[in-house]
């Protein structure tokens, strides 16, 4: 439990989990657990299975072997996870604010208001701009804002700092740290360094490496 506990105390545990595509294994058998207030970083070369592992945990790709479960989750908990892929899923003909309104409607407006979320990610002056005019880094910030308008305890993040400048990297660190403060948990696949104020909250798994 944390001093700002918002989420129910959920834990993600995997035992002997093997992930792959087309019947071909991309990971060794993985055993790990992520508890409230903790972040697991996935590292490894391209093709080592980082994205596939996230898709498996999101329920999009079936595991080849092993099991995983989000313990403590039930019908009353509600939707438990956000999957934020390396593609931003931005609709270019909608405004920035309309994009975020769409995702709030889809996922449930249980978090920050649209204006507050855009302010958090540094897009507060661009709400009325068509999203097709955003830079790659701004589009990534808009994708991250989806995490804020709908509260869900588990974040699955694929290259969350992609296309972001140094200030954007700091933004990702702040968002993660605040999420963990609320009792959330996160798994992030990244090639970039992410260092939280309390390094003890983080653990790293290198995919493609032998145990």
N, C-alpha and C positions, 0 to 999 in steps of 0.2 A: 504494500500500500504506500502511496505517496501523500504528501501534505495537500495535494490538489486533486485527489482521486475523483475522476469523473466516470471512468469506464468500469464495468464489472471486472473482477479479477480473472481474466482469461489467460491461458497459457497454450502455446502451440508446441506440440511435441511430435517428432518424427523418429521412426525406428526402421532401420534397414531400407530407407527410401531410395529407390533407384528411378531416375527420371530419364526420359529419352523421347525420340521422335521416330515414327515409322518402325517401331520395334527395335531400334538401335539404341542401346544405353549410352547416355552422355555423361552420367555421373556414376561414381562408385556408390556403394550402399552407405547412406548418410544417416547418422544419429545426431540429433540436436534438439534443443528445447529453447524456447524464447518465453520469458516470463514478463509480467507487467513492469513497465519502466525500463525495458531492455531493448537493445537493437542488435540485430545480427547482420554483419556485412558479408556479402558474397563477393569473392574476388576470383580471378582466373582469366586465362586467355580467351580470346574470341572462340566460340564453339565449345567451350567447356561445360555448358549446360546451365549457366546462370539464369537466363531468361526462361528456359524450359522449367527449371525448378520453381520459379515464381508462378508461371502459368499452371503448374501442377498444384501448387498450394492454393491458387485461386479457383481451382476446380475446372479449369478450361482444358487441361491436358491430363489424361489418366496416367497414374504412375505405372511403371513396369513391374515394380516389386516393392514390398514394404508397405508401411502404413503411416498416416499422419492424422492428427486430430487437433481441433481447437477445443481444449478442455475448459469446461465451465460455461460453454455456450449452449443456449437453449432457445426455444421459440420466443420467450419473453425478452431475450437479449436483443433481438432484431438483427438486421444485416450487420455482419461482423467485420467486413474487410473492404478496403479500397485497393484496387489494382491500378497503379499508375504506370503504364507502359512507356517504352521509349518513343512511341509516337504520341503526339499531343492531343489528337482527336478534337482539333479545333475546327469549327464550322466557319469558313472564311466570309460567308455572306451575312452572318449574324454579327452584331456588335459584340464587343468584349463582354459587356454586362449581360447581353442576351445569351451568350454562350454559357455563362455561369448560372444564369436563371434556368436554362435548360437542364443542366446537370443537377441543380438543386431540386428541380421537379422530379427528375428521374430517381435520384438517390435519397430524397427527403431533405427538407430544409430544417435540419436539426442543429446546425452549427451557427457560424457567424452570418450576419446579413451580407448581401451581395456587396454593398459599399465597403463594409468592414473587411471582407476577405480581399477585395481588390487593393485596399490600403495596405493590408498586411504584406502583399506580394509586390507592392510598388507600382500598381497599375491604376491608381485611383483617378488619374487625370485622363485615362484612355477608355473609360466605360462606354462612351458613345461612338467610339471608332470601330469601323468594320474590322473584324479580327484578321481578315486577309492582309491587312497592312502591317501587322505586327512583325517584328524581327523574330529570328529563331529563339533568342533568349527570352523575349517577351512572351512568345507562345508557350515556352516552358513554364514561365511564371503563371500564366493563366491555367495551365494544366495543374499546377500545384495548388492553385486556389480552390480547385474542386475538393481537395482534402479538407478544407476549412469550412465549407458551407454545409457539409453533411458529416456529422460525427460518427466515426466508426473506429473501433479499438485497434484493428490490425491494419497496418499499412504495408503493402507490397510494392516496392519502388524499383523500377528498372531504369538505371542511369539517371537519377533525379537531378544531377547537376549538369546534364548534357546541354551544351550551347550557352551555359551561364558564365558570366564574368565573375571576378573575385567577389563583388558584392552579392551576386546571386548565390555563390557558394556559401557565403555567410548566412543568407536567407534560409537555405536548406538546413543548415546547422540549427538555426533558431527554431524553425518549424519542427524539426525532429525533437529537439530538446524539450520544447513545450508539450509536444504530444506525449513524450515519455513522462513528463511531470504529471500529466493527467492520468497516468496508469496505463497508457497505451503501449503497444509493442510494434516493432517495425522490423522488416527484412528488406535490405537494400542491396541491389547488385550494382557495383560501381567500379570504374577504373580510377576514379579520382579519390584523393584522400578526404575522408570525413572524420573530423575530430570533435567530439562533444566536450563540453566543459568538464564533465566527469568521465574520463576514459573507462572507468570501471563499468559503465553502463553498456559498453560495446564488446562484442565478440566477433571474431573474423573466422570464416570458413573459406579455404582456398579450394576451389573446384579444379579438378584435373590433377591434383596432387594426391599422392598415395598417403594413407594414414601412417 
